Amino acid sequence: MSVKNTNSTSDFILLGLLVNSKFTGIVFAVILAIFVVAITANPVMIFFIHRDSHLHTPMYFLLSQLSIMDTLFTCTTIPKLLVNMISNEKTISFVACGIQLFLCLTMMGTEFFLLGLMAYDRYVAVCNPLRYPVLMNRRVCLLAAGAWFGGSLDGFLLTPITMNVPYCGSRIIDHFFCEIPAVLKLAFADTSLYEALMYICCVLMLLIPISIISASYSLILLTVHRMRSAEGRKKAFTTCSSHLTIVSIFYGASFYTYVLPKSFHTPEQDKVVSAFYTVVTLTLNPLSEPMDYNFQKQGGIWHNTNLDAC
């Protein structure tokens, strides 16, 4: 399929996820199905959490925030990807590219911190159930707000710098959305200092939540191992494994994209890896939430910490 550019010279051209592939139709159908599931399951989950007073707990408050973030993230990248897959005109304006870049950075940063908070919530629920109402009370609302602030700060810091770099040569982005590493390849200037600063920023944003998640699940595994009830161990492993699967995919893909040196990257690999944390995990998140409900309600770890005041 040829690429048609009829817009101004300030526009970028997104080559898309697949370039001249005979499997475009199949991939389009799969991504469309994933998009429909994501924009249906996440709002439904938010609605039920809001309506059911039994779900007004810290864990489900965090899950509702994750669902909101997933819905916004899904609507930021996938619609443009789907349109470009069936259209010859694959342009995106300079302003739209900046907005997409900012929203992606904000949603990614927010999910980094939210997944860390959710791991800590599980640690308290499993290892310190009697102290759960004290440790995970209405302050969790402030922690969630801090996660959104941290993600937004990342977007506000990196987006203006990225979009103010001179782009005087090629306007073709070999990617399916405006992502910093792909956009910076078009820069008509030395970006080594900025890339070094971005590397430090990304390492810090990954290191903090990963440390919390690693410590939380290490203690959870020790506690679960000591459980006398085989059923309790099974439910704990089921719940934690669903969260760890999402965490592994999301953080692994983010680490590859933003931390590994350029020598480990190819455009094709970059697009596939980016698809994991912009498409796949956004669908897995709402599907894993019923497991958490089953574990907390039937497994005995069910708390009356109400968050209606959030």
Order of alpha helices (4+ residues) and beta strands (2+ residues): beta-alpha-alpha-beta-alpha-alpha-alpha-beta-alpha-alpha-alpha-alpha-alpha
